[in-house]
Amino acid sequence: MRIIGENIHILSPKVKEAVGFAIDAWTKDGLSATEKEERLSQAKTFFQESAKRQVAAGAWAVDLNIGPQKKNGHRLLPWLVEIVQEVVDVPLCLDTTNLGAIEAACEMIKRQPIINSTSAEAERLEKVPLVAAKYRTKLIGLTMEAEGIPISAEARVNIALEKLIPRCEEVGMPLEDLIVDPLVLTVSGCQQYVPECIEAVRILKVTGAGVQVGLSNVSNAVPNEMRPLINRVYCVMLMGAGLDMMIADPLDKKQNEFIHIVEQRDDSTPLGRLLLALHDAVAAQEELSVDAVDMSDPEQADIWKTVQILLNKVIYADSYLRV
């Protein structure tokens, strides 16, 4: 499983603060040269340390999510690319809707980057693949149109087959450079979408394009203490469907343990046997049998309950583990 490290994300207060330091250094009147240098140095240290930690933990790539950044993106994203490349040698995922910023970053990037992302909305689909083809980047394509995200797996796959893939072929992008994202939505409020995404991953695998998801979206709006378990169990299920890569937290050691168990087929522990049974059930388009679960083991019982909400068999509530 290839993990694109998600930790440099503009919604993180610490990331937002570091971005502010950099922008202040470039644009804020009244700062002395020393103050500007100090703020830029603080931001640089923060971003470099984050990138190094993520790669050391196993990230295959690092996402650089700066948000729209309409005013300062053309300066911020290339600067981020420059300083992160100084300390890690992995692909970088350019995560902004500011195409000018992406082009500026592509001019100086060392390894083939990933553009995150285009949807099938007309304006995005017209412009973004052209940039990806021009700079020979990889491109994440979202199975979403102007009307929103369809519920069914088939409808999401059809967006890829009828719009994303043909457009990439039209601009001369190799199919292997397209990464289709069938869009994970939260189990809290969009529960019916969650199992459909698993099925969409399975079907998309036959197209020849890569398939990825934003894993932590499945637990958005869920109490923080419950989010890691939901993410980890969903990861195993998506792996069973054939997922290639995911934007996720590479610092989650337990998540990485789950991935290792599946990839190494490690059945030496009761937990390992359960996770492999779950993975294999999804791979076979079957449901996990309760016979595979030791309900006297709290960890296994929690995994079972989590599988039931992710399959939309039991209605999600914040108290689901206590039921």
C-alpha positions as CSV (number, residue, x, y, z in Angstrom):
1,M,0.0,0.0,0.0
2,R,1.4,3.3,-1.0
3,I,0.7,6.1,1.5
4,I,0.6,9.7,0.4
5,G,1.3,11.5,3.7
6,E,-1.5,13.9,4.5
7,N,0.0,15.8,7.4
8,I,0.8,19.0,5.5
9,H,-2.8,20.1,5.2
10,I,-4.0,23.7,5.3
11,L,-6.9,22.7,7.7
12,S,-4.3,21.8,10.3
13,P,-3.9,24.7,12.7
14,K,-0.1,24.2,12.8
15,V,0.2,24.1,9.1
16,K,-2.0,27.1,8.7
17,E,0.2,29.0,11.2
18,A,3.4,28.0,9.3
19,V,1.8,29.1,6.0
20,G,1.0,32.4,7.7
21,F,4.6,32.9,8.8
22,A,5.8,32.4,5.3
23,I,3.2,34.8,3.7
24,D,3.9,37.4,6.4
25,A,7.6,37.3,5.6
26,W,6.9,38.0,2.0
27,T,4.0,40.5,2.2
28,K,3.6,42.1,5.7
29,D,4.7,45.7,5.9
30,G,6.5,46.8,9.0
31,L,8.6,43.7,9.6
32,S,12.3,44.1,9.8
33,A,14.6,42.0,7.6
34,T,15.5,39.9,10.7
35,E,11.8,39.4,11.6
36,K,11.1,38.3,8.1
37,E,14.0,35.9,8.1
38,E,13.0,34.4,11.4
39,R,9.4,33.8,10.3
40,L,10.5,32.2,7.1
41,S,13.0,30.0,9.0
42,Q,10.3,28.9,11.4
43,A,8.0,27.9,8.6
44,K,10.8,26.1,6.7
45,T,11.8,24.1,9.7
46,F,8.2,23.1,10.4
47,F,7.5,21.9,6.9
48,Q,10.8,20.1,6.5
49,E,10.5,18.3,9.8
50,S,6.9,17.2,9.0
51,A,8.1,15.8,5.6
52,K,11.0,14.0,7.2
53,R,8.8,12.4,9.8
54,Q,6.3,11.2,7.3
55,V,8.8,9.7,5.0
56,A,10.7,8.0,7.9
57,A,7.3,6.5,8.9
58,G,6.9,5.0,5.5
59,A,5.1,7.6,3.3
60,W,5.7,6.9,-0.4
61,A,4.8,10.5,-1.3
62,V,4.0,13.7,0.6
63,D,0.9,15.8,0.0
64,L,1.3,19.6,0.0
65,N,-2.2,20.9,0.6
66,I,-2.2,24.7,0.6
67,G,-5.9,25.3,-0.1
68,P,-7.0,27.7,-2.9
69,Q,-4.4,30.3,-2.1
70,K,-5.5,32.5,-4.9
71,K,-3.3,35.4,-4.0
72,N,-0.1,33.8,-2.7
73,G,-0.2,30.3,-4.1
74,H,2.2,31.1,-7.0
75,R,4.9,31.8,-4.5
76,L,4.0,29.5,-1.7
77,L,3.7,26.2,-3.5
78,P,7.0,26.4,-5.4
79,W,8.7,27.5,-2.1
80,L,7.2,24.4,-0.4
81,V,8.4,22.2,-3.1
82,E,11.9,23.6,-3.0
83,I,12.4,23.3,0.8
84,V,10.7,19.8,1.0
85,Q,12.9,18.5,-1.8
86,E,15.9,19.6,0.2
87,V,15.2,16.9,2.9
88,V,13.2,14.1,1.2
89,D,13.5,12.3,-2.1
90,V,9.9,11.2,-2.7
91,P,7.1,12.2,-5.1
92,L,5.2,15.4,-4.1
93,C,1.4,15.8,-4.4
94,L,0.5,19.3,-5.4
95,D,-2.8,19.9,-3.7
96,T,-4.5,23.2,-4.6
97,T,-7.1,24.5,-7.0
98,N,-4.7,27.2,-8.1
99,L,-3.4,26.0,-11.4
100,G,-0.9,28.8,-11.7
101,A,0.7,27.7,-8.5
102,I,0.8,24.1,-9.7
103,E,2.5,25.1,-13.0
104,A,5.1,27.2,-11.1
105,A,5.8,24.3,-8.8
106,C,6.1,21.8,-11.8
107,E,8.8,24.1,-13.3
108,M,11.2,23.2,-10.5
109,I,10.1,19.8,-9.2
110,K,12.7,17.0,-9.3
111,R,10.5,13.9,-9.4
112,Q,7.3,13.2,-11.3
113,P,4.6,15.0,-9.2
114,I,1.0,14.2,-8.6
115,I,-1.6,16.9,-9.3
116,N,-4.5,16.7,-6.8
117,S,-6.9,17.0,-8.5
118,T,-9.5,17.3,-11.3
119,S,-13.1,16.4,-11.1
120,A,-15.4,15.7,-14.1
121,E,-16.8,19.2,-13.9
122,A,-16.5,20.9,-17.3
123,E,-14.1,23.7,-16.4
124,R,-11.7,21.6,-14.3
125,L,-11.8,18.7,-16.8
126,E,-10.9,21.2,-19.6
127,K,-8.0,22.8,-17.9
128,V,-6.3,20.5,-15.4
129,P,-5.5,17.5,-17.6
130,L,-3.8,19.9,-20.0
131,V,-1.4,21.0,-17.3
132,A,-0.8,17.3,-16.3
133,A,0.0,16.4,-19.9
134,K,2.2,19.5,-20.4
135,Y,4.4,18.7,-17.3
136,R,4.0,14.9,-17.6
137,T,2.6,14.6,-14.0
138,K,0.4,12.0,-12.5
139,L,-3.2,13.3,-12.0
140,I,-5.8,12.3,-9.4
141,G,-9.3,12.3,-11.0
142,L,-12.3,12.6,-8.8
143,T,-15.5,10.7,-9.7
144,M,-17.6,13.9,-9.2
145,E,-19.6,16.1,-11.5
146,A,-21.2,19.5,-11.1
147,E,-24.2,17.7,-9.6
148,G,-22.1,16.2,-6.9
149,I,-21.0,12.7,-6.0
150,P,-23.3,9.8,-7.0
151,I,-24.1,7.2,-4.4
152,S,-23.7,4.0,-6.5
153,A,-20.4,2.4,-7.4
154,E,-21.6,2.0,-11.0
155,A,-22.3,5.7,-11.4
156,R,-18.9,6.7,-10.0
157,V,-17.2,4.2,-12.3
158,N,-19.1,5.5,-15.3
159,I,-17.8,9.0,-14.6
160,A,-14.3,7.6,-14.8
161,L,-15.0,5.6,-18.0
162,E,-17.0,8.3,-19.8
163,K,-15.2,11.4,-18.8
164,L,-12.0,11.2,-16.8
165,I,-10.3,8.5,-18.9
166,P,-11.3,9.8,-22.3
167,R,-10.2,13.3,-21.5
168,C,-6.8,12.1,-20.3
169,E,-6.4,10.1,-23.5
170,E,-7.5,13.1,-25.5
171,V,-4.7,15.3,-24.1
172,G,-2.1,12.5,-24.5
173,M,-1.7,11.4,-20.9
174,P,-0.7,7.8,-20.4
175,L,-3.4,5.8,-18.6
176,E,-0.9,4.8,-15.9
177,D,-0.5,8.4,-15.0
178,L,-4.2,8.7,-14.1
179,I,-5.2,7.9,-10.5
180,V,-9.0,7.6,-10.1
181,D,-10.4,8.5,-6.7
182,P,-14.0,7.2,-6.1
183,L,-14.3,9.6,-3.1
184,V,-14.6,8.3,0.4
185,L,-17.4,10.1,2.4
186,T,-18.0,10.0,6.1
187,V,-19.8,7.2,7.8
188,S,-21.4,9.9,9.9
189,G,-24.1,11.3,7.7
190,C,-23.2,9.6,4.4
191,Q,-23.2,6.0,5.5
192,Q,-24.8,4.6,2.4
193,Y,-21.8,5.9,0.3
194,V,-19.2,4.0,2.3
195,P,-19.7,0.4,1.0
196,E,-20.3,1.7,-2.5
197,C,-16.8,3.2,-2.5
198,I,-15.4,-0.2,-1.7
199,E,-17.2,-1.7,-4.7
200,A,-16.1,1.3,-6.9
201,V,-12.5,0.5,-6.1
202,R,-13.0,-3.1,-7.1
203,I,-14.5,-2.2,-10.5
204,L,-12.1,0.6,-11.2
205,K,-9.2,-1.8,-10.9
206,V,-10.0,-3.3,-14.3
207,T,-9.6,0.0,-16.1
208,G,-5.9,0.0,-15.9
209,A,-5.8,3.4,-14.1
210,G,-4.5,3.7,-10.5
211,V,-7.0,3.8,-7.7
212,Q,-6.6,5.9,-4.6
213,V,-8.7,7.4,-1.8
214,G,-8.5,10.0,1.0
215,L,-8.8,7.5,3.8
216,S,-9.5,9.7,6.8
217,N,-12.6,11.2,5.1
218,V,-14.5,8.1,6.2
219,S,-14.3,9.3,9.8
220,N,-14.9,13.0,9.4
221,A,-17.4,14.3,12.0
222,V,-16.7,11.2,14.2
223,P,-15.4,11.8,17.8
224,N,-11.6,12.0,17.6
225,E,-11.0,9.0,19.8
226,M,-13.0,6.8,17.4
227,R,-11.5,8.0,14.2
228,P,-8.4,5.8,14.0
229,L,-10.2,2.5,14.4
230,I,-12.7,3.4,11.6
231,N,-9.9,4.5,9.3
232,R,-7.8,1.3,10.0
233,V,-10.6,-1.1,9.4
234,Y,-11.8,0.7,6.3
235,C,-8.2,0.5,5.0
236,V,-8.1,-3.2,5.3
237,M,-11.5,-3.5,3.5
238,L,-10.3,-1.2,0.7
239,M,-7.1,-3.3,0.4
240,G,-9.3,-6.3,-0.1
241,A,-10.9,-4.5,-3.0
242,G,-7.5,-3.8,-4.6
243,L,-6.7,-0.2,-3.6
244,D,-3.3,1.0,-4.9
245,M,-2.7,4.1,-2.7
246,M,-4.3,6.4,-0.2
247,I,-3.8,9.8,1.2
248,A,-3.5,9.0,4.9
249,D,-1.5,9.6,8.1
250,P,1.8,7.6,7.8
251,L,2.4,8.3,11.5
252,D,-0.4,6.0,12.6
253,K,1.6,3.0,13.8
254,K,-1.4,0.8,14.4
255,Q,-2.7,1.5,10.8
256,N,0.8,0.6,9.5
257,E,0.6,-2.6,11.6
258,F,-2.7,-3.5,9.9
259,I,-1.2,-2.9,6.5
260,H,1.8,-5.0,7.3
261,I,-0.3,-7.9,8.5
262,V,-2.3,-7.9,5.3
263,E,0.7,-7.4,3.0
264,Q,2.8,-10.1,4.7
265,R,-0.1,-12.4,5.3
266,D,0.8,-12.6,8.9
267,D,-1.6,-14.9,10.6
268,S,0.6,-15.5,13.7
269,T,-1.8,-13.6,16.1
270,P,-5.6,-13.6,16.6
271,L,-5.7,-10.0,15.3
272,G,-3.8,-11.0,12.2
273,R,-6.1,-13.9,11.5
274,L,-9.2,-11.6,11.8
275,L,-7.7,-8.9,9.6
276,L,-6.8,-11.4,6.9
277,A,-10.3,-12.9,7.2
278,L,-11.8,-9.5,6.6
279,H,-9.5,-8.7,3.7
280,D,-10.1,-12.0,2.1
281,A,-13.9,-11.7,2.5
282,V,-13.9,-8.4,0.7
283,A,-11.6,-9.8,-2.0
284,A,-14.1,-12.6,-2.5
285,Q,-17.0,-10.2,-2.6
286,E,-18.3,-11.8,0.6
287,E,-19.1,-10.6,4.1
288,L,-17.0,-11.3,7.1
289,S,-18.4,-14.2,9.1
290,V,-19.0,-13.7,12.8
291,D,-17.4,-17.1,13.2
292,A,-14.1,-15.5,12.4
293,V,-14.4,-13.2,15.4
294,D,-13.7,-13.9,19.1
295,M,-16.3,-11.7,20.7
296,S,-14.7,-12.2,24.1
297,D,-11.7,-10.1,22.8
298,P,-12.6,-6.4,23.0
299,E,-10.4,-5.5,20.1
300,Q,-11.9,-8.1,17.8
301,A,-15.4,-7.2,18.9
302,D,-14.7,-3.5,18.1
303,I,-13.4,-4.4,14.7
304,W,-16.6,-6.5,14.0
305,K,-18.8,-3.7,15.1
306,T,-16.9,-1.3,12.9
307,V,-17.2,-3.6,9.9
308,Q,-21.0,-3.6,10.3
309,I,-21.2,0.2,10.2
310,L,-18.9,0.5,7.3
311,L,-21.0,-2.0,5.3
312,N,-24.1,0.0,6.3
313,K,-25.5,-3.1,8.1
314,V,-25.9,-1.2,11.4
315,I,-26.8,2.5,11.5
316,Y,-23.9,4.6,12.7
317,A,-24.1,6.4,16.0
318,D,-21.3,7.8,18.1
319,S,-22.1,5.2,20.7
320,Y,-21.9,2.2,18.2
321,L,-19.0,0.5,20.1
322,R,-20.9,0.5,23.3
323,V,-23.9,-1.2,21.9
